[in-house]
Amino acid sequence: MSTAPRIDIDPAAFWQDPYPMLARFRKEAPIVFVPQLGSTLLCNRDDIFVSEKQIDVFSSHQPQGLMNKLMGHNMMRKDGDAHLAERKAIFPAISPKTVKTHWTAQFQAHADRIIDALEAKSSVDFVQAFALPFSAECLKSITGLTNMRFEDMNAWSQGMIDGIANYTGDPAIEARCNAATSGIDAAIDDMLPVLSKKPDLSLLGVMLECGMPMESVRANIKLAISGGQNEPRDAIAGTVWALLTHPDQLARLQDGSVSWMQAFEEYARWISPIGMSPRRIAKPWRIREVEFEPEERVFLMFGSANRDEKHFDHAEAFDIGRDVSKSIAFGAGPHFCAGAWASRAMVADVALPAIFARLKNLRTVSPPRIGGWAFRGLLDLPVTWDA
């Protein structure tokens, strides 16, 4: 293990709100070993920004990692040419052009249909009533698994997310993850005859058309579901909550002086839906006084980097007017999130404008519950509006 200073955490408190402890780490030990997580954490933005590009040291290839064991060997856990080959294979499905010309209209149709059903109501949990089904319906379209229910898409995504963050080894969490991956495999099997005969622009369609091995197809579909459901879901609900509790900033969006994209990007900095990314040390390495040993595990703490005081004034505040160019909410190196363009379109181009245009006088009923550090988001968001 590394020679980084050891600092203990309370895992339950860290899950409830990691930011006080992350601020302490940045101040006292920006590279720190946390026994309860069995990992060394990189917490400064600059250390992460540099290290994520050094794939010969901070490797994504983790044969013994939870993601590989539970979901299969996907492109996120490959480096170099192997990663690039699979990234190029899926690019036609999620390129900026495809998102603009093909997916955005479908995203809009999903949003309109869900809001149509909501308009007659006046009080809901916004996570369950809009953010969850909207994200899941969009992801069904993108993956090609239109045979799934949106409830299954969300549940199976959460099962995998919990499984790959199960660093304490809870057997119940692992069992739910295994059930989720089995469900996804069955959904893929159902769609294979359809998309093999008539490939489309979905992820499953383009991977089948290019002849990708089925084990990689399955692993990459699971990857897309594990991140593609929770990040937009949590970003939509979270940004809505942030704007409702900062009405002066919402007014700037509604009068057009600030873009919806700026609001989304600031939320993704302020409360990073994907709070960390694990790496394996591939060879002996040193950062300042800290030495790393081969095969040890390191966490790149994106949630901490995005509140680094060296780059963000009043980093703990939500401010849609700030410069977010130093944010690494989507990563910073060769593993920059491949779904970033789709996510931005879903949240900033479609969901946020539609929500605030159609749900008049939208307002919170009570404070939401928030949790997570590896993946962080609102657990609920009670709201009401003028029906």
N, C-alpha and C positions, 0 to 999 in steps of 0.2 A: 504494500500500500504506500501511498505518498507520504512525504514528510510534512505535509500541511498541518497546521495546528488543529487539535481536536476540540470540537465544541458540541455539546449535547443539545438535543432539541426535545420538546414534547411533541410527538407526532400528531396527536389530536389537535393541539393548539396550532401547529404548523399547517394542518389541513384547514382549519377554520380561518386563519389569516397568516400567511407566510411573510408578509411584508415587514413587520417589525424585526423579525429575526434576520431576514435578508439585509435589512439596513444595518443591523449590527455586524453581520458578516462583512459587508462592504467597508465598514469603518475599521473593524478590528482584525479581520482575517479574510480578505477577498478571495483567497483560495483556502478552503477549509474542509477538513474531513469530518463528516457527521456519522457517528457510529450507528445511529438508529436507521440510517439509510444505506449504510454499507458502501458509501461512495464519497469521493472528493468532489466538492462543488466549486465551479468557477462562477464568480458572482459579479465581477466587473465587466462592463460592456466592452472595453478595449481588449481584455484578455480573451473573451469569447469571440469577438469579431475576428481576431487573428487566428485563434486556435481552430475555429471551425473550418478554415481553409487549409489547415495542415493535416490533410487526410492520411499522410504517411505516419503521423503520430496519433492524432485523435481520430481513430478509425470508426466508421459506422458499421463495419463488418464485425458482428458480434455473434459468433456461432452458438454461444451458450446464453445469449440474452433472452429475456422473456418474450420479446416480439418474435424472434426466430422460432422459439420452442412452441409458442401458442398459435401463431398466425402464419408461419411459413416464411421462407426467405424472400422478402420483397425488396424492391429497389432502394428503399430507405436504409436497408441494412447491407448495401453494397457500395463499394467505392470505385473510382476510376472508370475504366472502360465498361465494366459490368453494369455499373449504375447508369452511365451515360447511354448505353444501348437501350435499356428499358425506358429511360426517360424520353428518348427520341421516339420510341415506339408508341408511347401514349400521347405524345404532343399533339397529334391531329385532333384528339378529343377535347383537349383543354387549352388550346392555344388562344391568345387574345382574340384572334380573328374568329375562331369557332365560337368562343363565348359570346362575342358581339353579334355575329350573324345567325347563330343557331340556338344557343342556350338561353340568351336573355329573354327572348319572347316566351319561351316555355316557363322561365322563372316568373315572368309577369302573370302568365295565365294561372299558375299555382297560387300566387299571392292574391290575385283578384278573386279566385274561387273561395279561398279560405276566409278572406275578409267579407265576402258576400254572406257567408254563413254566420259571421260574427255580428254583423251590423244590427240584427234584431235583438241581440243581447246587450247588456249594459255593464256586466261585471264578470271578469274571468281571471284565471291564472294565465298570464300572457305567455309564459313558457310553454305550457301544455296546449293552449288554444291556438297559438300562431307560430312561435319560433320553432317548436319541435316539428309539427307537421309540415311547415313550409320547407325547412331544411331537409327533412326526409324525402319529401316529394321531389325536390330539386335533385337530390342525390340519387333517387331511383332513376330519374331520367339520365343523369350523367353516367352512372355505372352501367345502365342497360338492364338493371334488375327491376323492371316494371311489374314483375309478377309478385313482388313483395308488398306487404302492407306497410304503411309508414310507421305504424307502431312497432313492427318487427325491426325495421331499419334502425330506429332509435334504440330499441332495447339491445339489439345485437351490437351496435356501435358502442353503447355504454358497457356492455359485457366485456368487449375486447379492451376498451380503454382501462377499465378497472383491472383487467388481467395483466396488462403490460406494465401497470404501475403498482403491481402487487409485490412490492419489495419486502414485505413482512411474511410472505408465503402463506397467506390465508387460503386453506383448501376450498372453502365455499366460493371464494372469488374466482379461483382457477376453474372450478366446475362450471360456473356461469359463463366464463370465457370459452370453455370447450363446447358448451351447448350453442353459443353464438356462432362459432366458426362452423359447426356442423350444419346449422341452419342456413348459413350463407352458401356453403358448398351445395346444399340441396337446391337452393334458388338458382345458383349458377347452372347446375345440371339441367334444370327445367328450361333454361333459356338457351342452352347450347344448340339444340336443333333449329331454333328460330334464327339466331344470329349467325350461325354457321352458313345457313342458306342465303341470308340477306343481311350482310354486315351493315351497320350504321355508324354514326359518329360517337356512339357511346364508348366508354372505356373497354367494356367487354367486346364490343364489335371491332374496334381497331386492333385490340390485342389478338383476337382470333384471326383477323384478316392477315396480320403480319406473320403469323405462324409461331408466336411465342409459346414455349412449352407450357402445358396446362398447370404444372405446379407453380410456375411464375405468374400465370394468369390469376390463379386462385389467390395467391399471396398478395398480389397487387390490388385486386378487388377488395380484399379485406383491409389492406392499408388505406385505400380510398374511403372506405366506410368508417374506419376507426377515427380518422381525422376529419373527414368531410361532413360528418353529421354534427359532431359536438362543437366544432369551431364556429361555423355560421350560426348554429342554434344559440350558442352562448353569446356570440358577438351581437346578434340581433336583440336578444332580451336585455343584455347588459347595456348596449348603447341606448335603447329606449329608456331604461331606468336612469342612466346617467343624464340624459337630456331632460327627462321629467323632473329631476331633482336639481337641474341647473337651467331654469326657465329663461334666463337672460341669454344663454348660449343657444337654446332652442329657437329663440326669436331671431337670432342671427342667421340660422339655417332657413327659417321660413321666409325671411325677407331677401334671401339670395346672396347675402354678403359673405357667407361661408358655404362651402359645398358639403353635401352629405358624405362624400368620400373623406373629407378632412375629419368629420366626426367619427367615422368608422376607424380610420387610422389612429386617431388619438385614443379611442377606447381600447384598441388592440395594443397600444403602448401602455396605457394606464393599468388595465387588468388583462394581462396577456392570456387569452384562452388556452394557448399552448405554452405552459410555463417553463418547460425544460426539454432538453434533448440529451439522451445518454450517448456516451462514446466509450470506446475501448482503447487503452493506451497500447500502441503497437510496438514501441521501442522506448528505451530509457530516454527521459526528457527532463528538462529543468525550466521552470519559469521563475525568475528571480531566485529566491532562496528555497523554493519548493521543488523537490525531486519526485519524479513519477516512475513507477516500475511497470514493466510490460505486463499486460493482461489485466491490470486493475481497471475499475470502472470510474468514469468521470461524468458528472452531470453539468451540462452547459445551461445555466439558469437564466433563460430568456426573460422571465418575469423580473428578475433582479436587474439585469442589464438595462431594461426599459425604464427603470427608476434610478439609474445611476446619476448621482448628483453632479458628476463632472460634465454631463451632457444635457441634463434637463433641469432647469430651474423649477423649484417648487414641484418636484417630480411626483409628489403624492397627490397633486391636484389634477382634476380633469379640466382640460383647457383646449377647446377645439381650435383656438387661434395659434397654438404653439407650432414650432418647427419640429416635425416628427421624422425628419430625414435620417436621424441617427437611430431610430427604432429598428429593432431586429425581431419584431413580432412574427415574421414569416421565415426567420433564419437569415444567414448572411453568406453562406458559402455555396458549394456545389449542390448541397441538399436544400437550397431555398425551396420553399413550398411550391410544388408543381401546380397545386390547385389555387394559388393566390388570385389569379385573374377571375376564376369562377366565383370564389368567395367574395371578392370585391363587388362583382356584378350582383350577386344575390343580395348582399347586405346594403351596399351604398346606392346602387343603381335602381334596385327594385324595392326591397322590403321597407327601408326607412322612409322614402318618399311616399309610398302607398299607405303605410300605417298612419303617418301624421296628416295626410291629405284626407283620409276617409273616416278615421275614428275621431270625431270632433270632441275637443276639450278632454283629450285623453289625460288621465291622471292616476297616480298611485293610490291604493287603498291603505296599504301598510308596508313597512320595509320588507324587502326580499330577504331570503336566506341565501348565503353565498358560501361556496366551499371549494376546496381543492388547491393544490400547488403545482403538481405535474400538469394537470388540466384544471382550469379554474373557470367557474361560471355560476350564474344564478340558478338556484334550485327551484325557485318559484318567483313570480312577480304579480301580485294581486293588483289589478287595475280596474278602472271604470271609465266610462265616457258617456256623452250625451247621445242616447239612442235615437 
